[in-house]
Amino acid sequence: MGTLLISALASALLLSAVETFYKPLGKWRGLIGIGLNTIFCLTLTVRLRYIPIYVLGATFVGLSLSLLVESLLIGTPKGDLPRRVPSR
């Protein structure tokens, strides 16, 4: 479980830093997260049969944390949604 959290926090940090200082990743954020977490899990010596589970779990936690950090620090606009269609 510690490996999963370390990998998730490291990928969240890198994704947030790239999004903030370099350029928005958009739809590539998930694929980059999976790639980073695969490298991190291999580096942290996870057993080979557990790598898919650890990578998917760490990617989910890492992407959630990076979006949370982005919305807290940068502030994402929430008023871009269209108005509700009135009921008949």
PyMOL Python script that loads the backbone (N, CA, C, O; Angstrom):
from pymol import cmd

cmd.read_pdbstr("""\
ATOM      1  N   MET A   1       0.816  -1.187   0.000  1.00  0.00           N
ATOM      2  CA  MET A   1       0.000   0.000   0.000  1.00  0.00           C
ATOM      3  C   MET A   1       0.864   1.257   0.000  1.00  0.00           C
ATOM      4  O   MET A   1       0.498   2.266  -0.603  1.00  0.00           O
ATOM      5  N   GLY A   2       1.993   1.198   0.666  1.00  0.00           N
ATOM      6  CA  GLY A   2       2.905   2.335   0.683  1.00  0.00           C
ATOM      7  C   GLY A   2       3.462   2.627  -0.697  1.00  0.00           C
ATOM      8  O   GLY A   2       3.628   3.786  -1.075  1.00  0.00           O
ATOM      9  N   THR A   3       3.749   1.579  -1.444  1.00  0.00           N
ATOM     10  CA  THR A   3       4.254   1.752  -2.804  1.00  0.00           C
ATOM     11  C   THR A   3       3.231   2.451  -3.679  1.00  0.00           C
ATOM     12  O   THR A   3       3.581   3.313  -4.485  1.00  0.00           O
ATOM     13  N   LEU A   4       1.985   2.088  -3.523  1.00  0.00           N
ATOM     14  CA  LEU A   4       0.914   2.706  -4.304  1.00  0.00           C
ATOM     15  C   LEU A   4       0.812   4.192  -3.985  1.00  0.00           C
ATOM     16  O   LEU A   4       0.682   5.009  -4.896  1.00  0.00           O
ATOM     17  N   LEU A   5       0.866   4.547  -2.723  1.00  0.00           N
ATOM     18  CA  LEU A   5       0.757   5.953  -2.347  1.00  0.00           C
ATOM     19  C   LEU A   5       1.979   6.762  -2.779  1.00  0.00           C
ATOM     20  O   LEU A   5       1.843   7.903  -3.220  1.00  0.00           O
ATOM     21  N   ILE A   6       3.154   6.184  -2.658  1.00  0.00           N
ATOM     22  CA  ILE A   6       4.362   6.887  -3.101  1.00  0.00           C
ATOM     23  C   ILE A   6       4.309   7.129  -4.601  1.00  0.00           C
ATOM     24  O   ILE A   6       4.626   8.223  -5.068  1.00  0.00           O
ATOM     25  N   SER A   7       3.913   6.123  -5.349  1.00  0.00           N
ATOM     26  CA  SER A   7       3.819   6.252  -6.794  1.00  0.00           C
ATOM     27  C   SER A   7       2.741   7.260  -7.185  1.00  0.00           C
ATOM     28  O   SER A   7       2.943   8.059  -8.100  1.00  0.00           O
ATOM     29  N   ALA A   8       1.604   7.230  -6.502  1.00  0.00           N
ATOM     30  CA  ALA A   8       0.508   8.159  -6.807  1.00  0.00           C
ATOM     31  C   ALA A   8       0.899   9.592  -6.505  1.00  0.00           C
ATOM     32  O   ALA A   8       0.622  10.488  -7.303  1.00  0.00           O
ATOM     33  N   LEU A   9       1.539   9.826  -5.365  1.00  0.00           N
ATOM     34  CA  LEU A   9       1.939  11.182  -5.014  1.00  0.00           C
ATOM     35  C   LEU A   9       3.022  11.715  -5.955  1.00  0.00           C
ATOM     36  O   LEU A   9       3.017  12.895  -6.307  1.00  0.00           O
ATOM     37  N   ALA A  10       3.942  10.849  -6.358  1.00  0.00           N
ATOM     38  CA  ALA A  10       4.990  11.280  -7.286  1.00  0.00           C
ATOM     39  C   ALA A  10       4.402  11.642  -8.647  1.00  0.00           C
ATOM     40  O   ALA A  10       4.787  12.648  -9.242  1.00  0.00           O
ATOM     41  N   SER A  11       3.478  10.833  -9.138  1.00  0.00           N
ATOM     42  CA  SER A  11       2.880  11.152 -10.436  1.00  0.00           C
ATOM     43  C   SER A  11       1.986  12.385 -10.346  1.00  0.00           C
ATOM     44  O   SER A  11       1.942  13.178 -11.287  1.00  0.00           O
ATOM     45  N   ALA A  12       1.271  12.562  -9.234  1.00  0.00           N
ATOM     46  CA  ALA A  12       0.446  13.762  -9.063  1.00  0.00           C
ATOM     47  C   ALA A  12       1.313  15.012  -9.038  1.00  0.00           C
ATOM     48  O   ALA A  12       0.946  16.036  -9.615  1.00  0.00           O
ATOM     49  N   LEU A  13       2.464  14.933  -8.371  1.00  0.00           N
ATOM     50  CA  LEU A  13       3.376  16.063  -8.317  1.00  0.00           C
ATOM     51  C   LEU A  13       3.902  16.413  -9.708  1.00  0.00           C
ATOM     52  O   LEU A  13       3.916  17.582 -10.095  1.00  0.00           O
ATOM     53  N   LEU A  14       4.329  15.409 -10.449  1.00  0.00           N
ATOM     54  CA  LEU A  14       4.871  15.670 -11.788  1.00  0.00           C
ATOM     55  C   LEU A  14       3.797  16.177 -12.751  1.00  0.00           C
ATOM     56  O   LEU A  14       4.044  17.098 -13.530  1.00  0.00           O
ATOM     57  N   LEU A  15       2.611  15.581 -12.698  1.00  0.00           N
ATOM     58  CA  LEU A  15       1.538  16.030 -13.588  1.00  0.00           C
ATOM     59  C   LEU A  15       1.110  17.458 -13.266  1.00  0.00           C
ATOM     60  O   LEU A  15       0.884  18.256 -14.175  1.00  0.00           O
ATOM     61  N   SER A  16       0.999  17.781 -11.987  1.00  0.00           N
ATOM     62  CA  SER A  16       0.621  19.142 -11.596  1.00  0.00           C
ATOM     63  C   SER A  16       1.687  20.147 -12.002  1.00  0.00           C
ATOM     64  O   SER A  16       1.363  21.244 -12.457  1.00  0.00           O
ATOM     65  N   ALA A  17       2.954  19.784 -11.842  1.00  0.00           N
ATOM     66  CA  ALA A  17       4.038  20.692 -12.218  1.00  0.00           C
ATOM     67  C   ALA A  17       4.063  20.931 -13.724  1.00  0.00           C
ATOM     68  O   ALA A  17       4.241  22.066 -14.166  1.00  0.00           O
ATOM     69  N   VAL A  18       3.889  19.889 -14.504  1.00  0.00           N
ATOM     70  CA  VAL A  18       3.887  20.047 -15.962  1.00  0.00           C
ATOM     71  C   VAL A  18       2.690  20.882 -16.395  1.00  0.00           C
ATOM     72  O   VAL A  18       2.826  21.766 -17.242  1.00  0.00           O
ATOM     73  N   GLU A  19       1.519  20.612 -15.823  1.00  0.00           N
ATOM     74  CA  GLU A  19       0.320  21.372 -16.178  1.00  0.00           C
ATOM     75  C   GLU A  19       0.458  22.841 -15.810  1.00  0.00           C
ATOM     76  O   GLU A  19       0.010  23.713 -16.555  1.00  0.00           O
ATOM     77  N   THR A  20       1.072  23.120 -14.674  1.00  0.00           N
ATOM     78  CA  THR A  20       1.158  24.496 -14.191  1.00  0.00           C
ATOM     79  C   THR A  20       2.229  25.292 -14.915  1.00  0.00           C
ATOM     80  O   THR A  20       1.975  26.418 -15.343  1.00  0.00           O
ATOM     81  N   PHE A  21       3.420  24.732 -15.060  1.00  0.00           N
ATOM     82  CA  PHE A  21       4.541  25.508 -15.557  1.00  0.00           C
ATOM     83  C   PHE A  21       4.864  25.317 -17.032  1.00  0.00           C
ATOM     84  O   PHE A  21       5.491  26.186 -17.639  1.00  0.00           O
ATOM     85  N   TYR A  22       4.454  24.209 -17.617  1.00  0.00           N
ATOM     86  CA  TYR A  22       4.885  23.957 -18.990  1.00  0.00           C
ATOM     87  C   TYR A  22       3.736  24.135 -19.978  1.00  0.00           C
ATOM     88  O   TYR A  22       3.678  25.134 -20.697  1.00  0.00           O
ATOM     89  N   LYS A  23       2.832  23.177 -20.013  1.00  0.00           N
ATOM     90  CA  LYS A  23       1.704  23.284 -20.934  1.00  0.00           C
ATOM     91  C   LYS A  23       0.598  22.338 -20.489  1.00  0.00           C
ATOM     92  O   LYS A  23       0.873  21.325 -19.847  1.00  0.00           O
ATOM     93  N   PRO A  24      -0.649  22.656 -20.822  1.00  0.00           N
ATOM     94  CA  PRO A  24      -1.757  21.763 -20.460  1.00  0.00           C
ATOM     95  C   PRO A  24      -1.668  20.438 -21.218  1.00  0.00           C
ATOM     96  O   PRO A  24      -1.384  20.407 -22.415  1.00  0.00           O
ATOM     97  N   LEU A  25      -1.912  19.362 -20.501  1.00  0.00           N
ATOM     98  CA  LEU A  25      -1.786  18.037 -21.106  1.00  0.00           C
ATOM     99  C   LEU A  25      -3.079  17.570 -21.758  1.00  0.00           C
ATOM    100  O   LEU A  25      -3.046  16.796 -22.715  1.00  0.00           O
ATOM    101  N   GLY A  26      -4.207  18.027 -21.256  1.00  0.00           N
ATOM    102  CA  GLY A  26      -5.493  17.672 -21.843  1.00  0.00           C
ATOM    103  C   GLY A  26      -5.770  16.190 -21.777  1.00  0.00           C
ATOM    104  O   GLY A  26      -5.720  15.584 -20.707  1.00  0.00           O
ATOM    105  N   LYS A  27      -6.065  15.608 -22.928  1.00  0.00           N
ATOM    106  CA  LYS A  27      -6.443  14.191 -22.968  1.00  0.00           C
ATOM    107  C   LYS A  27      -5.260  13.253 -22.759  1.00  0.00           C
ATOM    108  O   LYS A  27      -5.464  12.057 -22.553  1.00  0.00           O
ATOM    109  N   TRP A  28      -4.029  13.762 -22.807  1.00  0.00           N
ATOM    110  CA  TRP A  28      -2.850  12.921 -22.627  1.00  0.00           C
ATOM    111  C   TRP A  28      -2.500  12.713 -21.170  1.00  0.00           C
ATOM    112  O   TRP A  28      -1.593  11.941 -20.859  1.00  0.00           O
ATOM    113  N   ARG A  29      -3.197  13.384 -20.274  1.00  0.00           N
ATOM    114  CA  ARG A  29      -2.894  13.304 -18.846  1.00  0.00           C
ATOM    115  C   ARG A  29      -2.979  11.868 -18.326  1.00  0.00           C
ATOM    116  O   ARG A  29      -2.110  11.437 -17.568  1.00  0.00           O
ATOM    117  N   GLY A  30      -3.990  11.142 -18.713  1.00  0.00           N
ATOM    118  CA  GLY A  30      -4.172   9.771 -18.250  1.00  0.00           C
ATOM    119  C   GLY A  30      -3.096   8.824 -18.747  1.00  0.00           C
ATOM    120  O   GLY A  30      -2.583   7.999 -17.991  1.00  0.00           O
ATOM    121  N   LEU A  31      -2.757   8.947 -20.027  1.00  0.00           N
ATOM    122  CA  LEU A  31      -1.716   8.078 -20.585  1.00  0.00           C
ATOM    123  C   LEU A  31      -0.348   8.378 -19.981  1.00  0.00           C
ATOM    124  O   LEU A  31       0.437   7.465 -19.724  1.00  0.00           O
ATOM    125  N   ILE A  32      -0.068   9.651 -19.758  1.00  0.00           N
ATOM    126  CA  ILE A  32       1.193  10.007 -19.116  1.00  0.00           C
ATOM    127  C   ILE A  32       1.206   9.498 -17.680  1.00  0.00           C
ATOM    128  O   ILE A  32       2.241   9.042 -17.193  1.00  0.00           O
ATOM    129  N   GLY A  33       0.060   9.574 -16.997  1.00  0.00           N
ATOM    130  CA  GLY A  33      -0.042   9.052 -15.634  1.00  0.00           C
ATOM    131  C   GLY A  33       0.197   7.554 -15.572  1.00  0.00           C
ATOM    132  O   GLY A  33       0.889   7.070 -14.676  1.00  0.00           O
ATOM    133  N   ILE A  34      -0.370   6.816 -16.517  1.00  0.00           N
ATOM    134  CA  ILE A  34      -0.143   5.365 -16.555  1.00  0.00           C
ATOM    135  C   ILE A  34       1.325   5.054 -16.827  1.00  0.00           C
ATOM    136  O   ILE A  34       1.895   4.157 -16.206  1.00  0.00           O
ATOM    137  N   GLY A  35       1.938   5.788 -17.751  1.00  0.00           N
ATOM    138  CA  GLY A  35       3.353   5.573 -18.045  1.00  0.00           C
ATOM    139  C   GLY A  35       4.246   5.881 -16.857  1.00  0.00           C
ATOM    140  O   GLY A  35       5.157   5.118 -16.537  1.00  0.00           O
ATOM    141  N   LEU A  36       3.978   7.014 -16.199  1.00  0.00           N
ATOM    142  CA  LEU A  36       4.770   7.368 -15.016  1.00  0.00           C
ATOM    143  C   LEU A  36       4.620   6.329 -13.913  1.00  0.00           C
ATOM    144  O   LEU A  36       5.608   5.927 -13.299  1.00  0.00           O
ATOM    145  N   ASN A  37       3.395   5.897 -13.660  1.00  0.00           N
ATOM    146  CA  ASN A  37       3.174   4.935 -12.580  1.00  0.00           C
ATOM    147  C   ASN A  37       3.761   3.569 -12.911  1.00  0.00           C
ATOM    148  O   ASN A  37       4.173   2.848 -12.003  1.00  0.00           O
ATOM    149  N   THR A  38       3.808   3.201 -14.170  1.00  0.00           N
ATOM    150  CA  THR A  38       4.463   1.957 -14.549  1.00  0.00           C
ATOM    151  C   THR A  38       5.962   2.034 -14.239  1.00  0.00           C
ATOM    152  O   THR A  38       6.544   1.097 -13.693  1.00  0.00           O
ATOM    153  N   ILE A  39       6.565   3.154 -14.594  1.00  0.00           N
ATOM    154  CA  ILE A  39       7.997   3.331 -14.304  1.00  0.00           C
ATOM    155  C   ILE A  39       8.241   3.344 -12.801  1.00  0.00           C
ATOM    156  O   ILE A  39       9.186   2.723 -12.315  1.00  0.00           O
ATOM    157  N   PHE A  40       7.381   4.058 -12.061  1.00  0.00           N
ATOM    158  CA  PHE A  40       7.565   4.133 -10.612  1.00  0.00           C
ATOM    159  C   PHE A  40       7.390   2.769  -9.949  1.00  0.00           C
ATOM    160  O   PHE A  40       8.155   2.416  -9.051  1.00  0.00           O
ATOM    161  N   CYS A  41       6.393   2.002 -10.381  1.00  0.00           N
ATOM    162  CA  CYS A  41       6.169   0.687  -9.769  1.00  0.00           C
ATOM    163  C   CYS A  41       7.303  -0.279 -10.094  1.00  0.00           C
ATOM    164  O   CYS A  41       7.671  -1.102  -9.255  1.00  0.00           O
ATOM    165  N   LEU A  42       7.855  -0.190 -11.291  1.00  0.00           N
ATOM    166  CA  LEU A  42       9.008  -1.026 -11.622  1.00  0.00           C
ATOM    167  C   LEU A  42      10.228  -0.611 -10.809  1.00  0.00           C
ATOM    168  O   LEU A  42      11.019  -1.456 -10.390  1.00  0.00           O
ATOM    169  N   THR A  43      10.376   0.685 -10.590  1.00  0.00           N
ATOM    170  CA  THR A  43      11.500   1.178  -9.806  1.00  0.00           C
ATOM    171  C   THR A  43      11.371   0.785  -8.337  1.00  0.00           C
ATOM    172  O   THR A  43      12.366   0.473  -7.683  1.00  0.00           O
ATOM    173  N   LEU A  44      10.147   0.800  -7.823  1.00  0.00           N
ATOM    174  CA  LEU A  44       9.913   0.474  -6.416  1.00  0.00           C
ATOM    175  C   LEU A  44       9.777  -1.027  -6.182  1.00  0.00           C
ATOM    176  O   LEU A  44       9.350  -1.443  -5.105  1.00  0.00           O
ATOM    177  N   THR A  45      10.125  -1.829  -7.149  1.00  0.00           N
ATOM    178  CA  THR A  45      10.171  -3.299  -7.095  1.00  0.00           C
ATOM    179  C   THR A  45       8.860  -3.926  -6.626  1.00  0.00           C
ATOM    180  O   THR A  45       8.799  -4.587  -5.590  1.00  0.00           O
ATOM    181  N   VAL A  46       7.830  -3.700  -7.410  1.00  0.00           N
ATOM    182  CA  VAL A  46       6.559  -4.391  -7.201  1.00  0.00           C
ATOM    183  C   VAL A  46       6.646  -5.720  -7.946  1.00  0.00           C
ATOM    184  O   VAL A  46       7.235  -5.786  -9.024  1.00  0.00           O
ATOM    185  N   ARG A  47       6.072  -6.764  -7.390  1.00  0.00           N
ATOM    186  CA  ARG A  47       6.078  -8.058  -8.077  1.00  0.00           C
ATOM    187  C   ARG A  47       5.380  -7.934  -9.432  1.00  0.00           C
ATOM    188  O   ARG A  47       4.428  -7.169  -9.585  1.00  0.00           O
ATOM    189  N   LEU A  48       5.861  -8.687 -10.397  1.00  0.00           N
ATOM    190  CA  LEU A  48       5.371  -8.545 -11.764  1.00  0.00           C
ATOM    191  C   LEU A  48       3.886  -8.849 -11.898  1.00  0.00           C
ATOM    192  O   LEU A  48       3.209  -8.225 -12.715  1.00  0.00           O
ATOM    193  N   ARG A  49       3.368  -9.776 -11.130  1.00  0.00           N
ATOM    194  CA  ARG A  49       1.951 -10.108 -11.275  1.00  0.00           C
ATOM    195  C   ARG A  49       1.047  -9.053 -10.643  1.00  0.00           C
ATOM    196  O   ARG A  49      -0.148  -9.019 -10.934  1.00  0.00           O
ATOM    197  N   TYR A  50       1.590  -8.195  -9.786  1.00  0.00           N
ATOM    198  CA  TYR A  50       0.797  -7.137  -9.156  1.00  0.00           C
ATOM    199  C   TYR A  50       0.933  -5.787  -9.844  1.00  0.00           C
ATOM    200  O   TYR A  50       0.263  -4.828  -9.463  1.00  0.00           O
ATOM    201  N   ILE A  51       1.789  -5.701 -10.849  1.00  0.00           N
ATOM    202  CA  ILE A  51       2.033  -4.412 -11.496  1.00  0.00           C
ATOM    203  C   ILE A  51       0.762  -3.805 -12.099  1.00  0.00           C
ATOM    204  O   ILE A  51       0.535  -2.614 -11.889  1.00  0.00           O
ATOM    205  N   PRO A  52      -0.080  -4.538 -12.832  1.00  0.00           N
ATOM    206  CA  PRO A  52      -1.285  -3.891 -13.373  1.00  0.00           C
ATOM    207  C   PRO A  52      -2.208  -3.316 -12.291  1.00  0.00           C
ATOM    208  O   PRO A  52      -2.780  -2.241 -12.471  1.00  0.00           O
ATOM    209  N   ILE A  53      -2.348  -4.018 -11.190  1.00  0.00           N
ATOM    210  CA  ILE A  53      -3.212  -3.543 -10.110  1.00  0.00           C
ATOM    211  C   ILE A  53      -2.631  -2.291  -9.473  1.00  0.00           C
ATOM    212  O   ILE A  53      -3.348  -1.316  -9.249  1.00  0.00           O
ATOM    213  N   TYR A  54      -1.348  -2.312  -9.182  1.00  0.00           N
ATOM    214  CA  TYR A  54      -0.695  -1.155  -8.577  1.00  0.00           C
ATOM    215  C   TYR A  54      -0.695   0.042  -9.516  1.00  0.00           C
ATOM    216  O   TYR A  54      -0.916   1.173  -9.083  1.00  0.00           O
ATOM    217  N   VAL A  55      -0.449  -0.199 -10.796  1.00  0.00           N
ATOM    218  CA  VAL A  55      -0.402   0.900 -11.759  1.00  0.00           C
ATOM    219  C   VAL A  55      -1.773   1.544 -11.888  1.00  0.00           C
ATOM    220  O   VAL A  55      -1.881   2.770 -11.864  1.00  0.00           O
ATOM    221  N   LEU A  56      -2.822   0.740 -12.025  1.00  0.00           N
ATOM    222  CA  LEU A  56      -4.167   1.316 -12.156  1.00  0.00           C
ATOM    223  C   LEU A  56      -4.595   2.044 -10.890  1.00  0.00           C
ATOM    224  O   LEU A  56      -5.182   3.124 -10.963  1.00  0.00           O
ATOM    225  N   GLY A  57      -4.306   1.463  -9.735  1.00  0.00           N
ATOM    226  CA  GLY A  57      -4.658   2.121  -8.476  1.00  0.00           C
ATOM    227  C   GLY A  57      -3.903   3.423  -8.281  1.00  0.00           C
ATOM    228  O   GLY A  57      -4.491   4.436  -7.902  1.00  0.00           O
ATOM    229  N   ALA A  58      -2.611   3.398  -8.537  1.00  0.00           N
ATOM    230  CA  ALA A  58      -1.799   4.603  -8.372  1.00  0.00           C
ATOM    231  C   ALA A  58      -2.179   5.670  -9.393  1.00  0.00           C
ATOM    232  O   ALA A  58      -2.141   6.861  -9.083  1.00  0.00           O
ATOM    233  N   THR A  59      -2.541   5.265 -10.596  1.00  0.00           N
ATOM    234  CA  THR A  59      -2.967   6.228 -11.605  1.00  0.00           C
ATOM    235  C   THR A  59      -4.269   6.904 -11.189  1.00  0.00           C
ATOM    236  O   THR A  59      -4.408   8.119 -11.323  1.00  0.00           O
ATOM    237  N   PHE A  60      -5.211   6.132 -10.690  1.00  0.00           N
ATOM    238  CA  PHE A  60      -6.475   6.705 -10.238  1.00  0.00           C
ATOM    239  C   PHE A  60      -6.258   7.701  -9.106  1.00  0.00           C
ATOM    240  O   PHE A  60      -6.792   8.809  -9.141  1.00  0.00           O
ATOM    241  N   VAL A  61      -5.482   7.315  -8.111  1.00  0.00           N
ATOM    242  CA  VAL A  61      -5.226   8.208  -6.973  1.00  0.00           C
ATOM    243  C   VAL A  61      -4.420   9.425  -7.421  1.00  0.00           C
ATOM    244  O   VAL A  61      -4.708  10.545  -6.999  1.00  0.00           O
ATOM    245  N   GLY A  62      -3.428   9.220  -8.262  1.00  0.00           N
ATOM    246  CA  GLY A  62      -2.582  10.319  -8.732  1.00  0.00           C
ATOM    247  C   GLY A  62      -3.339  11.327  -9.569  1.00  0.00           C
ATOM    248  O   GLY A  62      -3.157  12.533  -9.403  1.00  0.00           O
ATOM    249  N   LEU A  63      -4.190  10.846 -10.472  1.00  0.00           N
ATOM    250  CA  LEU A  63      -4.973  11.772 -11.290  1.00  0.00           C
ATOM    251  C   LEU A  63      -5.989  12.530 -10.446  1.00  0.00           C
ATOM    252  O   LEU A  63      -6.217  13.720 -10.663  1.00  0.00           O
ATOM    253  N   SER A  64      -6.590  11.851  -9.496  1.00  0.00           N
ATOM    254  CA  SER A  64      -7.536  12.528  -8.606  1.00  0.00           C
ATOM    255  C   SER A  64      -6.840  13.607  -7.788  1.00  0.00           C
ATOM    256  O   SER A  64      -7.361  14.712  -7.644  1.00  0.00           O
ATOM    257  N   LEU A  65      -5.674  13.294  -7.256  1.00  0.00           N
ATOM    258  CA  LEU A  65      -4.941  14.279  -6.466  1.00  0.00           C
ATOM    259  C   LEU A  65      -4.449  15.446  -7.323  1.00  0.00           C
ATOM    260  O   LEU A  65      -4.471  16.590  -6.868  1.00  0.00           O
ATOM    261  N   SER A  66      -4.011  15.181  -8.540  1.00  0.00           N
ATOM    262  CA  SER A  66      -3.531  16.279  -9.380  1.00  0.00           C
ATOM    263  C   SER A  66      -4.677  17.203  -9.776  1.00  0.00           C
ATOM    264  O   SER A  66      -4.485  18.416  -9.853  1.00  0.00           O
ATOM    265  N   LEU A  67      -5.861  16.657 -10.026  1.00  0.00           N
ATOM    266  CA  LEU A  67      -7.013  17.507 -10.324  1.00  0.00           C
ATOM    267  C   LEU A  67      -7.454  18.293  -9.099  1.00  0.00           C
ATOM    268  O   LEU A  67      -7.868  19.447  -9.213  1.00  0.00           O
ATOM    269  N   LEU A  68      -7.366  17.675  -7.936  1.00  0.00           N
ATOM    270  CA  LEU A  68      -7.721  18.364  -6.701  1.00  0.00           C
ATOM    271  C   LEU A  68      -6.756  19.512  -6.423  1.00  0.00           C
ATOM    272  O   LEU A  68      -7.187  20.607  -6.061  1.00  0.00           O
ATOM    273  N   VAL A  69      -5.467  19.278  -6.586  1.00  0.00           N
ATOM    274  CA  VAL A  69      -4.466  20.324  -6.373  1.00  0.00           C
ATOM    275  C   VAL A  69      -4.659  21.450  -7.377  1.00  0.00           C
ATOM    276  O   VAL A  69      -4.553  22.626  -7.027  1.00  0.00           O
ATOM    277  N   GLU A  70      -4.942  21.093  -8.619  1.00  0.00           N
ATOM    278  CA  GLU A  70      -5.148  22.110  -9.649  1.00  0.00           C
ATOM    279  C   GLU A  70      -6.357  22.978  -9.325  1.00  0.00           C
ATOM    280  O   GLU A  70      -6.299  24.199  -9.475  1.00  0.00           O
ATOM    281  N   SER A  71      -7.435  22.374  -8.888  1.00  0.00           N
ATOM    282  CA  SER A  71      -8.635  23.158  -8.595  1.00  0.00           C
ATOM    283  C   SER A  71      -8.465  24.001  -7.334  1.00  0.00           C
ATOM    284  O   SER A  71      -9.057  25.076  -7.235  1.00  0.00           O
ATOM    285  N   LEU A  72      -7.670  23.536  -6.367  1.00  0.00           N
ATOM    286  CA  LEU A  72      -7.447  24.319  -5.148  1.00  0.00           C
ATOM    287  C   LEU A  72      -6.476  25.470  -5.357  1.00  0.00           C
ATOM    288  O   LEU A  72      -6.737  26.586  -4.908  1.00  0.00           O
ATOM    289  N   LEU A  73      -5.368  25.217  -6.026  1.00  0.00           N
ATOM    290  CA  LEU A  73      -4.337  26.232  -6.166  1.00  0.00           C
ATOM    291  C   LEU A  73      -4.582  27.189  -7.326  1.00  0.00           C
ATOM    292  O   LEU A  73      -4.433  28.402  -7.179  1.00  0.00           O
ATOM    293  N   ILE A  74      -4.949  26.653  -8.456  1.00  0.00           N
ATOM    294  CA  ILE A  74      -5.115  27.484  -9.642  1.00  0.00           C
ATOM    295  C   ILE A  74      -6.532  28.033  -9.714  1.00  0.00           C
ATOM    296  O   ILE A  74      -6.738  29.186 -10.093  1.00  0.00           O
ATOM    297  N   GLY A  75      -7.490  27.223  -9.357  1.00  0.00           N
ATOM    298  CA  GLY A  75      -8.882  27.636  -9.439  1.00  0.00           C
ATOM    299  C   GLY A  75      -9.427  27.429 -10.836  1.00  0.00           C
ATOM    300  O   GLY A  75      -9.062  28.150 -11.766  1.00  0.00           O
ATOM    301  N   THR A  76     -10.272  26.478 -10.981  1.00  0.00           N
ATOM    302  CA  THR A  76     -10.874  26.215 -12.284  1.00  0.00           C
ATOM    303  C   THR A  76     -12.252  26.857 -12.318  1.00  0.00           C
ATOM    304  O   THR A  76     -12.985  26.799 -11.331  1.00  0.00           O
ATOM    305  N   PRO A  77     -12.612  27.462 -13.430  1.00  0.00           N
ATOM    306  CA  PRO A  77     -13.930  28.107 -13.509  1.00  0.00           C
ATOM    307  C   PRO A  77     -15.047  27.076 -13.453  1.00  0.00           C
ATOM    308  O   PRO A  77     -14.986  26.044 -14.121  1.00  0.00           O
ATOM    309  N   LYS A  78     -16.055  27.359 -12.662  1.00  0.00           N
ATOM    310  CA  LYS A  78     -17.156  26.424 -12.516  1.00  0.00           C
ATOM    311  C   LYS A  78     -18.427  26.913 -13.186  1.00  0.00           C
ATOM    312  O   LYS A  78     -19.421  26.188 -13.210  1.00  0.00           O
ATOM    313  N   GLY A  79     -18.422  28.114 -13.728  1.00  0.00           N
ATOM    314  CA  GLY A  79     -19.622  28.675 -14.325  1.00  0.00           C
ATOM    315  C   GLY A  79     -19.714  28.472 -15.822  1.00  0.00           C
ATOM    316  O   GLY A  79     -20.472  29.184 -16.481  1.00  0.00           O
ATOM    317  N   ASP A  80     -18.981  27.539 -16.384  1.00  0.00           N
ATOM    318  CA  ASP A  80     -18.991  27.337 -17.830  1.00  0.00           C
ATOM    319  C   ASP A  80     -20.092  26.402 -18.302  1.00  0.00           C
ATOM    320  O   ASP A  80     -20.227  26.166 -19.503  1.00  0.00           O
ATOM    321  N   LEU A  81     -20.873  25.872 -17.389  1.00  0.00           N
ATOM    322  CA  LEU A  81     -21.923  24.945 -17.784  1.00  0.00           C
ATOM    323  C   LEU A  81     -23.137  25.715 -18.306  1.00  0.00           C
ATOM    324  O   LEU A  81     -23.438  26.799 -17.807  1.00  0.00           O
ATOM    325  N   PRO A  82     -23.838  25.167 -19.305  1.00  0.00           N
ATOM    326  CA  PRO A  82     -25.042  25.856 -19.787  1.00  0.00           C
ATOM    327  C   PRO A  82     -26.161  25.786 -18.752  1.00  0.00           C
ATOM    328  O   PRO A  82     -26.153  24.934 -17.865  1.00  0.00           O
ATOM    329  N   ARG A  83     -27.110  26.686 -18.882  1.00  0.00           N
ATOM    330  CA  ARG A  83     -28.230  26.696 -17.953  1.00  0.00           C
ATOM    331  C   ARG A  83     -29.105  25.462 -18.177  1.00  0.00           C
ATOM    332  O   ARG A  83     -29.145  24.893 -19.268  1.00  0.00           O
ATOM    333  N   ARG A  84     -29.800  25.071 -17.116  1.00  0.00           N
ATOM    334  CA  ARG A  84     -30.690  23.917 -17.236  1.00  0.00           C
ATOM    335  C   ARG A  84     -31.859  24.228 -18.129  1.00  0.00           C
ATOM    336  O   ARG A  84     -32.333  25.364 -18.175  1.00  0.00           O
ATOM    337  N   VAL A  85     -32.318  23.241 -18.827  1.00  0.00           N
ATOM    338  CA  VAL A  85     -33.500  23.381 -19.653  1.00  0.00           C
ATOM    339  C   VAL A  85     -34.711  23.306 -18.738  1.00  0.00           C
ATOM    340  O   VAL A  85     -34.843  22.351 -17.972  1.00  0.00           O
ATOM    341  N   PRO A  86     -35.598  24.292 -18.799  1.00  0.00           N
ATOM    342  CA  PRO A  86     -36.757  24.253 -17.895  1.00  0.00           C
ATOM    343  C   PRO A  86     -37.669  23.083 -18.222  1.00  0.00           C
ATOM    344  O   PRO A  86     -37.819  22.697 -19.382  1.00  0.00           O
ATOM    345  N   SER A  87     -38.274  22.526 -17.182  1.00  0.00           N
ATOM    346  CA  SER A  87     -39.177  21.400 -17.409  1.00  0.00           C
ATOM    347  C   SER A  87     -40.478  21.893 -18.023  1.00  0.00           C
ATOM    348  O   SER A  87     -40.837  23.063 -17.891  1.00  0.00           O
ATOM    349  N   ARG A  88     -41.165  21.003 -18.683  1.00  0.00           N
ATOM    350  CA  ARG A  88     -42.415  21.386 -19.371  1.00  0.00           C
ATOM    351  C   ARG A  88     -43.581  21.319 -18.456  1.00  0.00           C
ATOM    352  O   ARG A  88     -44.706  21.607 -18.867  1.00  0.00           O
TER     353      ARG A  88
END
""", "prot")
cmd.dss("prot")
cmd.show_as("cartoon", "prot")
cmd.util.cbc("prot")
cmd.orient("prot")
